[in-house]
Amino acid sequence: MSDPAPALDPAAVAAAAADLARARRIVVLTGAGISAESDIPTFRDTMEALWKEFDPQELATPEAFARDPETVTRWYDHRRTRCLEAEPNPGHRALARLERVMRERGGTCTILTQNVDRLHQRAGSEDVVELHGTIMEWRCTETGRRVELEPGPMPVFPPPSPHHPGALLRPDVVWFGEMLPTAAIERAERAMHGCDCFLSVGTSSVVYPAAGFIDAALAVGAPVVEVNPQATAASDRVTHRLVAPGGVALPRLMDEAFGAGTGADAGPAREDG
């Protein structure tokens, strides 16, 4: 038998729900924890079976790709197929519902995600900022033009770019030593401007600049709701702590804030990977 779901503190849920219900510009930061609930291994947990002898930090660099593009591509394609096999969980669907409710109320809900799997979009969320890029798109090493790959494993490693002779495709993710996409940071900063409620879901709150969003929200007086079964680096600073996985806490929080079933239909799940 699986372990029972953790019991949420009703008072903490009620207090967080009250702040959520008053908000008009909500920003949500999500990390690996919400994807782990869909059985997507975390970055280091992908080092299994054939990959257990590798250090992920030795594969996720521009230098590694330049040195051994075949091995790096095979690892990233392994991760991509694992993401394609996964399904959005109740936490993803609750956030899609939150976006719909806010839109109906004339407000906004923007998701800033550190994940590369696009499960938020498949759950129905539209206002998603991919801080670390996405494994579902690859880009030309010469032109930067993006390609969305077909489902299923790659036929060749590394794949040639269709956009430039002799160029390759690499995953459109942020590798160690690379800067976060400028467009994503600008979208995140616009979302934070005027934020009146901030949710941190399934993230350890130690990776910057994403971890700094919590302090930015607190600096403007926005309540911060942390959803995580474990304590994090930010737990002593947040306004409300919901000590549970996102798939447990977020549906409960939505029901408490807006009523069971309100805005529950976030539309059909997307098949865009």
C-alpha positions in Angstrom: 0.0 0.0 0.0 1.2 3.5 -0.7 1.7 6.0 2.1 -1.5 8.0 3.0 -1.6 11.6 1.7 -0.3 14.0 4.3 -3.0 15.7 6.4 -3.2 19.4 5.6 -3.6 21.9 8.4 -7.1 23.3 7.9 -6.2 26.6 9.4 -3.3 27.1 7.0 -5.4 26.2 4.0 -8.2 28.6 5.1 -5.7 31.5 5.6 -4.0 30.9 2.3 -7.3 30.5 0.5 -8.5 33.8 1.9 -5.4 35.6 0.4 -5.8 33.7 -2.9 -9.5 34.7 -3.2 -8.7 38.4 -2.7 -5.9 38.4 -5.3 -6.2 39.7 -8.9 -2.6 39.2 -10.1 -1.3 35.8 -9.1 2.1 34.5 -9.9 3.0 30.8 -9.4 6.6 29.4 -9.3 6.9 25.7 -9.9 9.8 23.4 -9.6 10.7 19.7 -10.0 8.4 18.6 -7.1 5.2 19.1 -9.1 6.7 17.1 -12.0 7.9 14.3 -9.7 4.2 13.7 -8.8 3.8 12.7 -12.5 6.6 10.2 -12.2 9.1 12.4 -14.0 12.5 11.9 -12.4 14.3 14.9 -11.1 17.5 16.0 -12.8 19.7 13.7 -10.8 17.3 10.9 -10.6 17.4 10.4 -14.4 20.9 8.9 -13.9 19.6 5.3 -13.8 20.3 2.1 -15.7 22.6 2.9 -18.6 23.2 6.5 -17.3 24.1 5.7 -13.7 27.9 6.1 -14.4 27.4 9.7 -15.7 27.3 13.0 -13.8 24.3 15.1 -15.1 26.4 18.2 -14.6 28.9 16.8 -17.0 26.3 16.2 -19.7 24.3 19.4 -19.3 26.9 21.9 -20.7 27.7 23.4 -24.1 31.2 21.9 -23.7 29.8 18.4 -23.3 27.6 18.8 -26.4 30.6 20.0 -28.4 32.8 17.2 -27.2 30.2 14.3 -27.5 27.0 15.4 -29.1 25.8 11.8 -29.5 25.9 10.9 -25.8 24.4 14.2 -24.7 21.6 13.9 -27.3 20.8 10.3 -26.3 20.5 11.4 -22.7 18.2 14.3 -23.5 16.1 12.2 -25.8 15.8 9.6 -22.9 14.5 12.5 -20.7 12.2 13.8 -23.5 10.5 10.4 -24.0 10.0 10.1 -20.2 8.3 13.5 -20.2 6.1 12.4 -23.2 5.0 9.3 -21.3 4.0 11.3 -18.2 0.5 12.9 -17.6 -0.4 16.1 -15.8 -1.4 15.4 -12.2 -4.0 17.1 -10.0 -1.6 19.9 -9.1 -1.1 20.8 -12.7 -4.9 20.7 -13.3 -5.6 22.8 -10.3 -3.3 25.5 -11.5 -5.0 25.4 -14.9 -8.3 25.8 -13.1 -6.8 28.8 -11.2 -5.8 30.5 -14.4 -9.3 30.1 -15.8 -11.0 31.4 -12.6 -8.8 34.4 -12.5 -9.5 35.1 -16.2 -13.2 34.9 -15.5 -12.7 37.4 -12.7 -10.7 39.8 -14.8 -7.4 38.9 -13.2 -4.3 37.0 -14.2 -2.4 33.9 -13.1 1.1 33.5 -14.5 3.1 30.3 -14.0 6.9 30.7 -13.9 8.2 27.2 -14.2 11.7 25.8 -13.8 10.5 22.5 -15.4 11.1 21.7 -19.1 8.3 19.1 -19.6 5.4 21.2 -20.7 3.0 19.4 -18.4 1.4 22.7 -17.4 0.5 23.4 -21.0 -0.9 19.9 -21.4 -3.0 20.4 -18.3 -4.6 23.5 -19.9 -2.5 26.4 -18.6 -1.8 29.1 -21.2 0.2 31.9 -19.4 3.3 29.9 -18.7 6.9 31.2 -18.7 9.5 28.5 -19.2 12.5 29.9 -17.3 14.8 27.0 -18.2 13.4 26.4 -21.7 11.8 23.2 -22.8 13.0 19.8 -23.8 10.1 19.5 -26.2 11.7 22.0 -28.6 15.2 21.8 -30.0 17.1 24.5 -31.8 19.6 24.9 -34.6 23.1 25.3 -33.4 23.8 27.9 -36.1 20.6 29.8 -36.6 18.8 29.4 -33.2 15.6 28.4 -35.1 13.4 26.0 -33.1 12.0 22.7 -34.1 9.3 20.7 -32.2 10.2 17.0 -32.6 7.8 14.2 -33.4 6.7 12.0 -30.5 8.8 8.9 -30.0 12.6 8.4 -29.8 14.9 10.1 -32.2 16.0 8.1 -35.3 19.5 9.5 -35.3 21.9 11.0 -32.6 22.5 13.9 -32.9 19.8 15.1 -35.3 20.9 17.3 -38.2 19.3 20.8 -38.3 16.9 21.4 -41.2 17.7 25.1 -41.1 21.5 25.1 -41.9 23.8 22.7 -43.7 26.1 20.9 -41.3 24.4 22.3 -38.2 22.9 20.1 -35.4 19.8 20.4 -33.2 20.3 20.7 -29.5 17.7 20.8 -26.7 16.2 24.2 -26.1 17.0 24.1 -22.5 19.4 26.2 -20.3 22.6 24.4 -19.7 25.1 25.0 -16.9 27.0 28.1 -17.8 24.3 29.6 -20.0 22.1 32.6 -19.3 18.3 32.2 -18.8 16.3 33.3 -21.9 16.0 37.1 -21.9 12.4 37.0 -23.1 11.5 34.6 -20.2 13.1 36.8 -17.6 11.3 39.9 -19.0 8.0 38.1 -19.0 8.6 37.0 -15.4 9.5 40.5 -14.3 6.3 41.9 -16.0 4.2 39.2 -14.1 5.9 40.1 -10.8 5.0 43.8 -11.3 1.8 44.2 -9.3 1.7 40.6 -8.1 -0.7 40.5 -5.1 -0.3 36.8 -4.3 2.6 34.4 -4.9 2.6 30.6 -4.8 5.8 28.6 -4.6 5.1 25.0 -5.5 7.5 22.0 -5.4 10.7 24.0 -5.5 13.6 24.1 -3.1 13.8 27.9 -3.4 17.6 27.8 -3.7 18.1 28.3 -7.5 18.4 31.9 -8.6 17.0 34.0 -10.1 13.8 32.0 -9.5 14.4 31.9 -5.8 14.5 35.7 -5.7 10.9 35.9 -6.8 9.7 35.0 -3.3 11.6 37.9 -1.8 10.4 40.2 -4.6 6.8 39.3 -3.7 7.3 39.8 0.0 9.0 43.2 -0.7 5.8 44.5 -2.3 3.6 43.1 0.5 2.2 40.1 -1.5 1.4 37.1 0.6 3.5 34.0 -0.3 2.0 30.5 -0.1 4.6 27.7 -0.1 3.4 24.3 -1.2 5.9 21.6 -0.4 6.0 18.4 1.7 9.5 19.4 2.9 10.8 22.6 4.5 12.8 24.7 2.1 15.3 27.6 2.2 12.3 30.0 2.2 10.0 28.3 4.6 10.8 30.6 7.5 10.0 33.7 5.4 6.7 32.7 3.6 3.3 33.8 4.7 1.6 30.4 4.6 3.0 26.9 4.5 1.0 24.0 3.1 3.0 21.0 4.0 1.9 18.6 1.2 2.6 17.8 -2.4 1.0 20.1 -5.0 -1.3 17.4 -6.1 -2.8 17.2 -2.6 -2.7 20.8 -1.5 -3.6 22.7 -4.7 -7.0 21.2 -5.4 -7.9 21.7 -1.7 -6.7 25.3 -1.8 -8.8 26.0 -4.9 -11.9 24.5 -3.4 -11.4 26.5 -0.2 -10.8 29.7 -2.1 -13.4 29.5 -4.9 -15.8 26.7 -4.0 -15.7 23.1 -5.1 -16.2 22.9 -8.9 -15.9 26.6 -9.6 -14.0 26.9 -12.9 -13.2 23.2 -12.7 -13.3 22.6 -16.4 -10.1 24.1 -17.7 -10.7 22.7 -21.1 -9.2 19.6 -22.7 -5.7 18.6 -22.0 -3.4 19.5 -24.9 -1.3 17.1 -26.9 1.4 19.5 -27.7 4.0 17.8 -25.5 
